[in-house]
Amino acid sequence: TARVVIYDNRKGSINKGQLKEYIINKENPILVRIPPGCYHGFEAIGEKDAYIISITTEPYDPSDTDEYRIAFDDKSIPFKWDGNRGF
């Protein structure tokens, strides 16, 4: 079982400030589309391994990485991860 969380902090987005949480498991195998520019994260929350497959819309370009990271516990996102982080 995995938890996927998406937070929209995009300027001008009609969904700005909204957070969505999805629980994915054998009984609920869903496809989650992450809009470009939204913060997102995932964690395994079950007793068994969780598999996440990421499919991009554009090929990776090392000269233009559209990847921005923030800490998992950044206060600007209204979500508290409760899994065992292992570090």
HUDAGI-V116120 format. One record per residue. N is the residue number from 1. RES is the residue in one small letter. PSI is psi in radians with two decimals (NA if undefined). OMEGA is omega as a letter, one per 30 degrees, with the letter a starting at -180 (none if undefined). Layout:
n | res | psi | omega
N | RES | PSI | OMEGA
N | RES | PSI | OMEGA
This chain:
n | res | psi | omega
1 | t | 2.41 | l
2 | a | 2.65 | l
3 | r | 2.27 | l
4 | v | 2.27 | a
5 | v | 2.34 | l
6 | i | 2.30 | l
7 | y | 2.21 | a
8 | d | 1.94 | l
9 | n | 0.38 | a
10 | r | 2.32 | l
11 | k | 2.34 | l
12 | g | -0.05 | a
13 | s | 2.40 | l
14 | i | -0.27 | l
15 | n | 0.17 | a
16 | k | 2.30 | l
17 | g | -0.10 | a
18 | q | 2.53 | l
19 | l | 2.38 | l
20 | k | 2.40 | l
21 | e | 2.31 | l
22 | y | 2.39 | l
23 | i | 2.15 | a
24 | i | 2.27 | l
25 | n | -3.02 | a
26 | k | -0.64 | a
27 | e | -0.29 | a
28 | n | 1.12 | a
29 | p | 1.75 | a
30 | i | 2.79 | l
31 | l | 2.22 | l
32 | v | 2.13 | l
33 | r | 2.18 | l
34 | i | 2.00 | a
35 | p | 2.51 | l
36 | p | 2.37 | l
37 | g | -0.09 | l
38 | c | 2.48 | l
39 | y | 2.51 | l
40 | h | 2.72 | l
41 | g | 2.93 | l
42 | f | 2.77 | l
43 | e | 2.58 | l
44 | a | 2.31 | a
45 | i | 0.06 | a
46 | g | -3.09 | l
47 | e | -0.34 | a
48 | k | 2.93 | l
49 | d | 2.59 | l
50 | a | 2.44 | a
51 | y | 2.19 | l
52 | i | 2.22 | l
53 | i | 2.15 | a
54 | s | 2.19 | l
55 | i | 2.11 | a
56 | t | 2.80 | l
57 | t | -0.31 | l
58 | e | 2.58 | l
59 | p | 2.62 | l
60 | y | 2.30 | l
61 | d | 1.82 | a
62 | p | -0.34 | l
63 | s | -0.19 | a
64 | d | 1.19 | a
65 | t | 2.09 | l
66 | d | 0.79 | a
67 | e | 2.17 | l
68 | y | 2.32 | a
69 | r | 2.54 | l
70 | i | 2.83 | a
71 | a | 2.56 | a
72 | f | -0.44 | a
73 | d | 0.41 | l
74 | d | 2.28 | a
75 | k | -0.23 | a
76 | s | -0.19 | l
77 | i | 2.14 | a
78 | p | 1.10 | l
79 | f | 2.44 | l
80 | k | 2.01 | l
81 | w | 2.39 | a
82 | d | 0.27 | l
83 | g | 2.96 | l
84 | n | 1.98 | a
85 | r | -0.28 | l
86 | g | 0.30 | l
87 | f | NA | none
